[in-house]
Amino acid sequence: MTSYRIKQFYWGITAKISLEDKGFLKEYLNDNELKLFSRLPIYDQAHCIRTAKEVKRVYLKNRMSNNLLIKAALLHDIGKIEGRLNLIDKSVLVVLDKLTKGKIRRFNNVKKIDVYYNHANKGYSILKEYNYNERFLYLIKNHHNNIIRDKELEILRECDCKS
């Protein structure tokens, strides 16, 4: 787990959006979605792109197709636009979460803690305003819910964790 977190931090500080990534985004997101997506910091954008590409890889490997899940992967962290977490903030929160076994969550009156733990619900609220279908909104809202058993949600969670 520690080496993965170090890798994540490295990915964050070296994050870039390539021309290939921009083409991938245009393939799955419309102009309004691209504007919304661009409000994420570059390191979150890069993470979402990696997650979506991993979703696509899983689907292609299994000879399946699901553009809705790829779009959900691209927008799954959109709730983070409600209170930017820089890489240091995020790293500190990850460590504090681990050390306190999640008890830091109770300090959700602190904006950064609130965004860290509740970005899925915030993303749901933001995207609900755009009249997405309930299935799409369900995937966004529950992408960190490990209790729900749902094949698409499990793919999204797995790809999110790898990216």
Order of alpha helices (4+ residues) and beta strands (2+ residues): alpha-alpha-alpha-alpha-alpha-alpha-alpha-alpha-alpha
